[in-house]
Amino acid sequence: MSNIQNLTYDQLVVYIRDFLKRTDAISLESIPKWINLCEKQLAIKLKSLGAVSILNLDIDDNTDLIHTAGILCQKPYLWHKTKSISLVDANGIRTYLYPRSYEWLQAYLNDFSGLDAADRVENLPRFYCDYNQQYWLFGPYDNSAPAKLEISYYGQIAPLSAENQINFWTTYAPAALIYGTLAQAAGFLRSDDRVALFQGQMESAVSELLGETTGRVNDNVIVRMDT
């Protein structure tokens, strides 16, 4: 544990194997599973760290329009939660779309579809919702006028594997990753006393990471100080 700043997946596997001093096939074959379970646990505890990505979408006449004056756009791989969506016009002016429930937006788009062309003031998206796990629904939009959307979202961090040697956890949370994996291993091996020990060390490492974000601007909320 003296030097874990440049941790890789292969190094983590070796470290867990050497620490446990296990040579049986079941234990060795379970190490990747323990690592994956630890990553999922860390993702829940540190959901606001290291996972914000930006997606740029061009909406044109090739976009999948639906009958209620809306647009379906596919979410990216490993999408987890939408942070914000903004519309950027030809002059570079940005307007943020408003999140709505699926039912509200479908009702709105149905009403919009019933308007005469002269009454349709809006022809670019103003609202969005989750259509399902794979798609967003945007609207209103009923013609081929180009539009550019910038989507900020929380993505699931690509899990570690032999093909993916480093990720957010190995770079910024190596201690939490090691202790969390050992806790998973101890639970599997029924070492109850060690589960509590490793879990506590992981929680301590997580607390240190969370403490680093104190006083920062997070999720577009301004932290105000009393005078």
N, C-alpha and C positions, 0 to 999 in steps of 0.2 A: 504493500500500500504506500510505499515511500514515493513512488513516481508513477502516477496514473494520468498525467496530463495529456498524453498522446495515445490513449487507449484505443485499440481496434477490437473488432469482433473476435478474431483469432486469439489475440492476447487475453481477452476476457474468458474465453473457453478454457485456455490453458490455466489461467489463474484460478478459476473455479475448480477445475479438476485437481490441481496441485493442492489447493487448500483443503478440499474434502478428503484427499487421499483415498479416493475410491477407484477401483479398477474393474468393477463389474459392469457388464454391458448395459444393463438397464440404467444405471446412474449416468454413464457416459453418454448414452443416447438421449437422456432427458435434459442435458445441459441446455441445448438450444430452446427447448420448451420453457425451461425456467427463465431464460433470458427474455423470451417473448412475453411471458406472464408479467415479469418485472416491468418491461416497457409499457405494458398496458396499464399497470398500476401507477407508474410515474406520469403517464399521459393524463390520468384522472386528477392527480394531485397538482400537476404543473401545467394545466391546460392552457394558460395564457402565455407561456414562455416558448419562444423559438419556433412557432408553427404558423406564422402569418405569411401568406403568399398573395401575390397579385396576379389576376387574370384579366387580359384585355380581350374584349369581344367586339367584332364588327358585325352589326346587324344590317342586312341588306335583303334584296329580293330572294336570296337563297335560304334565308332563315326559315325555320319550320313555323309557319303561321297556323293558328288554330281558328276554329269557326267563330270564336267569341272575341275577335280583335286582339288576341294576345299572341305572344311569341314563346315558344319552348326553346330553351338553350341548355345544353348538356353541362353538368357540373364536372369539374376536373377530377382526375383519379386521386383518391385519398381525401376528398373533401370531407370536412367534418361539420363546420358551422360558418354561416355567412357573417362577416363583420360589417361591411358596408358596400353599397353599390352606387356608383355615380355615372351620370351621363355627361359626356364631353362633346360639345358642339364643334362646328367647323372653325369657330374663333378661339377654341381652347377654353371656353367658359364651362365650368363644372357645376352640375346640379345633382344633388343626391336624391336617389329614389327612396320612396317611403315603403317600409315593410308592412305587409298586410297579411291577414289570414287567407288561406286558399278560398274559403267560402265567400269572404268579402270581395276579393278580387274577381272571382268568377261572376258574382252578381253585378259588380261594376262594369265588367266587360260586356256582359249581356245587355245592359242598358246602353252602353256606348255603341254597340253594334246596331241598335235600333234607331239611332239618330240619323237625320238627313246629312248628306255630305256637307252642306253649308253650315251646319251646327257643330261639326266636329272640329273644335278648336285645337285639340291636342292630337298630334299624330306621331309623337315620340313617347317612349315609355316614361311613366311617372311613378309606377308602383311595381312591387315584385313580391313573390311568395315562393315557398318550396312546393313545387308540383308533386314531386316524390323524392326519393333518395338520389335519383339520377339527374333530375331536371329542375331548373327554375322556370317559373312562369312570369313574364313581363307584360306590361300593358299600360295604357292602350296603344295599339299600333296596328294600322290596317292598310299600309301601303308600302312602297319599296324605297322610301326615303332613307338613306344611310344613317346609321347612328353608331356611336362608339360608346361602349360601356367599360368601365374599370371596376373590377370586383375584388375586394379585399376579403379574404376568408381564412379561417383556421383550417389547416390541413393536418391529417394524421401524419405523424412522422414516419417515414419509410422504415420498416423494422430491420433490425440487424440480421445479417446472414453472411454466409461465406462470400456471397456476391456483393453484399453491401457492408463494407467493413467499418464505416464510421457514420454516425448521424448526430443529431442534437445531443442525445444522452451521453455518448462517448466523449463529446467535445466539452459540454458544459456541466454535465452531471455524472461524471465517472464514478465518484464515491457512492452516490445514491444507486447507481446501476449495479455496482458490485455488491453492496450490502443487500439490496433488494433481491438480487439473484440468489445470494446465499440464503436469504430468508425463505425463498421459494424452495430451494434445495433442502433446507432443514425441515420444512414442513413435509415434504415428500418422504424424507428419511426418518420422520417421526422423532426428530431431536427437538422436543418441545422447548427445552431451555434455550437452545440456540435460536429458535424462531424469534422469541422475544428480544434476545440480544441483537440479532441482525436487523430486525424490524425497527428497533429503537435507533440503531445507528443510521438506518436509511432515513427515518423521520427527521433525525438531526440534520442530515445532509440536505434534505428537502427544505427544512426551515431556513437554513443558511441561504439557499437559493432564493427563496421567497423574500427573505430580508433584503436582498440586493435590489429588489424592485420598489422598496418603500420610498415614497416621495416622488416617484416617477409618474409621468402621464401614462395612463394605461386605459385601453379601450376607449380612447377619445374623451375621457373624463378629466377635467382639470382639477388637480389637487390644490385646494385653497388653504392657506395658512391663516390662523387667527392673529389679529394684531393686538 
